[in-house]
Amino acid sequence: MTYKKVCLFMMICLLAIGLQPSLSPKQVGAFSSQVIQHGTTGEDVIELQARLQYNGFYKGDIDGVFGWGTYWALRNFQEEFGLDVDGLAGSKTKQKLVDATEYDKGYVKEQIKKGKTFTHYGGVDKTKQSKSNQDTGGNEDVNVEPTAANVPQGYSKNDIQLMSNAVHGESRGEPYVGQVAVAAVILNRVESPTFPNTVSGVIFEPRAFTAVADGQIWLKPNETSRKAVLDAINGWDPSGNALYYFNPDTATSDWIWSRPQIKKIGKHIYAK
């Protein structure tokens, strides 16, 4: 029997007894088999930091060193996704990271090779970032995190795009007034001294929005989401100046239920 026939025979046997190859498409090339923990350095830590930054849990430099910032970011990720909260990136945690994020290994490694510090939030137009680096002679640090230059007279294009992504990820099944209300909550947080004072800071605050945690914020927003954002920026606030909202059918936090409630729109309750 030839080598090819032997391989074919083995594959048929595996399928016959219900076994599948152990690597899914998203697992290929993702992490090694080692458990990643505090004190670890190298390729796995670079990927871990990049993936944790993709959905907003880690905000430090991607440097391949598993320090305390990476440790606490990983614990927050594990808690958000219902995993064992131990600060160790074992097989289950790594698979959840792969499922919930994307990792542009080539781009990340290229920036590290150039000796630049940067962040790696998903969905950022890296072409524009590369042009910016060329314009500055490549001497400035790369900051891939969406930046928001909020000024009294308006919001940047990046603010609008990021908010559209958030509204789409959080409320695309809600009535239009509910989508405007979600956008208004983001703007209300920007204006509140209790929260970060930029759109990106509010949206990527750890555990603030489910769509960031599960990666849905990077789904392509539709025109309705963008229109809802513009209506909110232009002054429509159906939420009644709310800073929070939650789905009463799925909320498990006792704290969110303690907030003074304003109204209900669609499936969401809006609160102060």
C-alpha positions in Angstrom: 0.0 0.0 0.0 1.4 3.4 -1.0 2.0 6.2 1.5 -0.9 8.3 0.1 -3.2 5.3 0.4 -2.2 4.7 4.0 -2.9 8.4 4.9 -6.3 8.2 3.1 -7.1 5.0 5.0 -6.3 6.6 8.3 -8.4 9.6 7.6 -11.4 7.4 6.7 -11.0 5.5 9.9 -10.9 8.7 12.0 -14.1 9.9 10.3 -15.7 6.6 10.8 -15.3 6.7 14.5 -16.4 10.3 14.8 -13.0 11.9 15.4 -12.1 15.2 13.8 -8.7 16.9 13.4 -7.9 18.8 16.6 -7.3 22.2 15.0 -10.1 24.3 13.8 -9.3 27.1 11.2 -9.2 29.7 13.9 -6.8 27.7 15.9 -4.2 27.2 13.2 -1.1 29.3 14.0 -2.7 30.7 17.2 -0.5 30.4 20.4 1.6 27.4 21.3 0.5 24.6 23.7 2.2 26.2 26.7 0.3 27.7 29.6 1.0 31.4 29.6 1.5 33.0 33.0 3.0 35.9 34.9 6.7 36.1 34.2 6.4 34.5 30.7 8.1 36.3 27.8 8.0 35.8 24.0 5.8 35.2 21.1 2.8 33.8 23.0 2.7 36.9 25.3 2.9 39.2 22.3 -0.2 37.5 20.8 -1.9 37.4 24.2 -1.4 41.2 24.7 -2.5 42.0 21.1 -5.7 39.9 21.5 -6.5 41.4 24.9 -6.0 44.9 23.4 -8.2 44.0 20.4 -11.3 43.8 22.7 -10.2 46.5 25.1 -9.0 44.7 28.2 -5.3 45.5 27.9 -4.0 49.0 27.4 -0.3 48.7 27.9 2.5 48.3 25.4 2.7 45.1 23.4 6.2 44.1 24.5 6.1 40.3 25.0 6.5 40.5 28.8 3.7 39.1 30.9 3.7 41.7 33.7 1.0 42.6 36.2 -0.9 44.8 33.6 -1.2 41.8 31.4 -2.1 39.6 34.4 -5.1 41.8 35.5 -6.2 42.3 31.9 -6.4 38.5 31.5 -8.3 38.0 34.7 -10.8 40.6 33.7 -11.2 38.9 30.3 -11.7 35.5 32.0 -14.3 37.0 34.4 -16.2 38.6 31.5 -16.4 35.4 29.6 -17.3 33.1 32.4 -13.9 31.3 32.5 -12.0 30.2 35.6 -10.4 33.5 36.9 -6.8 32.4 37.6 -4.7 34.7 35.4 -3.4 31.8 33.5 -3.9 31.5 29.7 -4.6 27.8 29.3 -6.3 26.0 26.5 -9.8 27.2 27.2 -8.8 30.8 27.7 -6.7 30.8 24.6 -9.5 29.3 22.5 -11.9 32.0 23.8 -9.4 34.7 22.9 -9.1 33.2 19.4 -12.9 33.0 19.0 -13.5 36.6 20.2 -10.6 38.4 18.5 -8.4 38.7 15.5 -4.6 38.9 15.4 -2.5 40.4 12.6 0.8 38.7 13.5 2.7 40.2 10.6 1.7 43.7 11.3 2.4 43.4 15.1 5.8 41.8 14.5 6.7 44.5 11.9 6.1 47.3 14.5 8.1 45.5 17.2 11.0 44.9 14.8 11.0 48.7 14.2 11.4 49.2 17.9 8.0 51.0 18.2 5.5 50.9 21.0 1.9 50.7 19.9 -1.5 49.3 20.6 -3.4 46.9 18.4 -7.2 47.5 18.6 -9.0 45.7 15.9 -10.6 47.3 12.9 -8.1 50.2 12.6 -7.1 51.4 9.2 -3.4 50.5 9.3 -2.8 52.0 5.8 -3.5 55.5 7.2 -1.3 54.7 10.2 1.6 53.6 7.9 1.3 56.8 5.9 1.4 58.9 9.1 4.6 57.1 10.1 6.1 57.9 6.7 5.1 61.5 7.0 6.9 61.8 10.4 10.0 59.9 9.1 9.1 56.9 11.2 10.4 58.5 14.4 7.2 58.6 16.3 5.6 55.8 18.3 2.8 53.9 16.6 -0.5 54.3 18.4 -3.1 52.1 16.7 -5.7 52.6 19.4 -8.6 54.7 17.9 -8.0 58.2 19.1 -10.7 60.8 19.6 -10.0 64.5 19.4 -13.3 65.7 20.9 -13.7 69.4 20.7 -16.7 71.6 21.7 -17.8 72.1 18.1 -17.9 68.5 17.0 -16.6 65.0 16.9 -14.0 63.5 14.6 -14.7 61.0 11.8 -13.0 58.4 13.9 -15.4 59.1 16.8 -18.4 58.7 14.5 -17.1 55.5 13.0 -16.2 54.0 16.4 -19.6 55.0 17.8 -21.4 53.5 14.8 -19.5 50.2 15.4 -20.5 50.3 19.1 -24.2 51.1 18.4 -24.4 48.3 15.8 -22.7 45.8 18.1 -24.8 46.7 21.1 -28.3 47.4 19.6 -28.7 46.5 16.0 -31.9 44.5 16.9 -33.4 47.4 18.8 -35.9 50.0 17.5 -34.3 53.0 16.0 -35.0 55.2 19.0 -33.2 52.6 21.1 -30.1 52.8 18.9 -30.1 56.6 19.3 -30.4 56.1 23.0 -27.3 53.8 23.1 -25.3 56.4 21.2 -26.6 59.1 23.6 -25.4 57.1 26.6 -21.9 57.0 25.1 -21.9 60.8 24.7 -23.3 61.3 28.2 -20.4 59.3 29.5 -17.9 61.4 27.6 -19.4 64.5 29.2 -19.5 62.9 32.7 -16.5 63.4 35.1 -17.0 59.8 36.2 -15.9 58.4 32.8 -13.1 58.9 30.3 -13.5 62.1 28.3 -13.0 60.6 24.9 -15.2 58.4 22.8 -12.5 55.7 22.5 -11.8 55.9 26.2 -15.5 55.4 27.1 -16.1 52.5 24.6 -12.9 50.6 25.4 -13.1 51.0 29.2 -12.8 47.4 30.5 -16.1 45.6 30.9 -18.1 48.7 29.9 -19.7 47.3 26.7 -20.6 43.7 25.9 -19.9 44.3 22.1 -16.3 45.1 22.9 -15.8 42.1 25.1 -17.2 39.6 22.6 -15.8 41.3 19.5 -19.1 42.3 17.9 -18.0 45.9 17.9 -15.9 45.1 14.8 -18.9 44.0 12.8 -19.5 46.3 9.9 -22.1 48.9 11.0 -25.1 49.6 8.7 -26.3 53.1 7.7 -28.9 53.0 10.4 -26.3 52.8 13.1 -24.4 55.8 11.7 -27.6 57.8 11.4 -28.4 57.0 15.0 -25.0 58.3 16.1 -25.4 61.5 14.1 -28.9 62.1 15.6 -27.4 61.7 19.1 -24.5 64.1 18.3 -27.0 66.6 17.0 -28.8 66.6 20.4 -31.4 63.9 20.5 -31.2 61.9 23.7 -34.1 59.5 24.1 -32.3 57.9 27.1 -33.2 60.9 29.4 -29.5 61.7 30.1 -28.8 58.1 31.2 -25.3 56.8 31.9 -26.2 53.1 31.9 -28.4 50.7 30.2 -29.0 47.0 30.6 -31.2 44.1 29.4 -33.3 43.0 32.4 -33.7 39.5 30.9 -30.0 38.8 30.9 -28.5 41.2 33.6 -26.9 39.3 36.5 -25.2 42.3 38.3 -26.9 43.3 41.5 -25.2 46.7 41.2 -26.8 47.6 37.8 -30.2 46.9 39.3 -29.5 49.3 42.1 -29.1 52.3 39.6 -32.1 54.7 39.5 -34.1 53.7 36.4 -35.3 56.3 33.9 -37.2 54.4 31.3 -37.3 51.3 29.1 -36.8 51.4 25.4 -37.0 48.2 23.5 -35.2 45.5 25.5 -33.0 48.0 27.4 -33.6 49.7 30.7 -31.8 53.1 30.9 -30.6 54.3 34.3 -28.6 57.1 36.0 
